[in-house]
Amino acid sequence: MRKTIKITAIFAACSMMLIVLAAFASDVQAKDKIGWVGPVYKELSDSLNKGFKTYYKKTYGKDIDITFVHPGGWPVCVDKVRAWGGKPDADIFLGAGAPAHELLMKEGLIVPYKPKDWDKVPAEWHGMKVKDAEYYWTCFAPWIVTNLYNEKVLKKLRLPAPKTWRDLLNPIYRGSIVYTLPYASGTMHEAVEILIQAFGEKEAWAYLRLLAAQLARFSTGSTDTTQLVARGEIPIGVAQPQMNAMAARKDGYPIRDLLPEKTILVPEAVALLKGAPNEAIGKIFLDWLFTMEGQKCVLDGRYFAARTDIKFSEWEKEGFEMATHAKKALGVDSFWDLDVGFIEYDLDLAAKRWDDVNRYYEYEIYRKWGELKSSLFLIEEVEGEVKAAKDAKIDAAKAEAKIKEARNLFEVDGKYAEARLAASKARALLVTP
């Protein structure tokens, strides 16, 4: 009898446990899901996460789980999507500029979708494509490639703010500049592409070698660059998203952005991934992102909003704090009211040589950074010696010709060892003409 009662009790307990587990499983299954992958900053992902969860609960009466994969900058995120090969662990490619999205489109890794209010985003601006005409990707947060500086530190160092790309090569800034690799940062990649398209490949790569010698260090990414400049550790940060200055000043740092004479618009964009496991919800998110509510979450995440019918002054009246910071940062009432001189940017060419540009910089500049600097410094020393010899009325014609050869080998050809050898020969010619 006791055995029968014990078995009955055990069976009842197991039954209750199964009921509880079934209820728990049902509750878990009731939650919808969506995944993002992209290079956007944490402030934006947090803002969008909070805003979309609130909207989804209010609209559909259900909670939603959001996962965000953030492996690094644009190029790293592109490679993550490539590695998935059409079977992604996310639904939305969130962030990165036009070249990254064009690359994913050409490789068949994103699919077209036209979000609601798509028409509120311009098709192009100053020659730059802002959204894809066949709905593969759409800009949700435009910005401009700029440079940053810490005005307090530069003032203490009695240094003027560099206004052009060429200004950055002035010896007074050596050791006072920081930026990251184009492979680690889409903004730096775009800066390299700007220089190549504005000045031509030979001149651009020569410039980039000289600029690398000016660096205090390489940063780990755009966020790291901004933080180093904000803290005053290094006063000048190159190749920065325009909104970083707005965010830093909001946090109380004496940061200014300075648009160089050659720059471009970056249409921070969004796309639906091919093979998205939660495609239907991905489309709901894209629709919401371009509503006024979604665009406010973009600005609250410290990015500029993309809709053309947004006026910061109107949002200011509603008590929206970030609208005030955006208006001060841009000096206009809408991002699209900016008057900036842009280069003629070849988006197709930029997308085509995406990997080549990153690879060349990594192997020919970054990995040879120590050799690069020692080579240039030797050339500069010998150039000074040649000048001193000429000032002393010493015949230095042969040495001068040889040191010019050394500089050409360094800047144009990127042949550092040969450049050092030529510089050494130039120095020897000063002793034995």
Phi, psi and omega in degrees: 000312179300320179299320180295317180296318181297316179297318180298318180295317179297318179297319180294318180296317178296320180297316179297319179297318178296322179295316179296316179297321179295319179295319179296316179298321180296320180295319179296316181294335182290338180283128175279165185225153172207146178233139175245150168225136180169176186259016184290156180290158183300322181301321179287315180298322178295317181295315179293322179300309181296314183295316183289324177298317179297314179299316184294319179296316181292323185275320187247356177069022183224152173280159177223137175269130179240124174250143182230116178265120183229080184285344182158208180286185184310304185300322181293321179293321176300316180294329176296314179295320177301318182295329178292333175059041178088001175234069190283157173267016178215171182249330188236133169268109190250108179105179184084155183272187187303316182301321180296317181288323177297321179296313180295325178295314182292333179270005175071029184255357171231157183236155183287143171202132180260105180292157172297145183068017176304326182291346180280356178254130181296152179286323178205162181210119182051041177087352180264132175294129183254336175206158181275133183295338179257016169074021178288323179210155182218137177289130175245351182204093182281149173202175185238141176291125183220179173242155181241155171211152177268106188294330180292316181290316179299323179295318179295325180277356182057043179248136176285155176288129179292129186259340182230168176300320181294327179303328183294343179273355179300131182304338181294342181261003182297128183083004182243016185234146176220144169199178184246184179280147175297336177285332182270342185219124176295328179294318177293322176302315180295324178297317177298316180295322176302312182295319180296315182285331181278322187249349186094156188298311184299311182293322181295314181291327174297316178299316183294329175294316180293321180294323179299327179288345179275346188291144168281323180187167169269138176270172180272350180171177182299321179296317178298318178301311180300316182294320179298318179288318180300318180284351178083011180290322176224125191284340186234129177243126183262147174062072182237145171297136186304325185286349180296325178294319178301314182294319181294319180292325176299326180275003174094010180269145181278062185255137174236146172259150183225110180289120176290168184290340177239114181206181179215162168282139171247111176276090177302118194239174182219147182209158176269127183283144174295134180077018181306125182291338179234056188302316183299318180287328174302320178292323177298318178297316180298320177298314182294322185303329184261004171285168177298322178298314179296321181290329174294323177294327176297311180293322178294336175274011174074030170241154178282142182279154191260339184294142181283343183265015178269134173235121182300325182297325178290320178290330176299318180298333178278358180086020181275105188301317184295337177296323178295315180295322180294317181296319178292320182294319184269332183077011179222171186270353178206146180306321186286357175273355180297145176242101185231144176271114182254158172281163172279110190259124179268097184294320180299316179295319180299317179292322183295321183255020180312302183292323182296318180297312180299317183293317182297316180297316182299313187276330185259344179238301185298309184288345179246023187301315179298314179295320179302310183295314181297325179293313181294319182296323177295316179301316180296322178298312183292324175301320177295321179293321178297317179297317179298320179296317179295320178296331179271010178065029177267139180293110183236023184299314182292319179295322180295318179296320182289323180286331174294323176297318180298316180294322178295318177299323180288304188288308188278314186266340182066028179261090189291315181297315179296324179294319179295320179297317179295322179294321178295321178293323178297318178296319179297325179293337176289331179276316179233085184300000000 
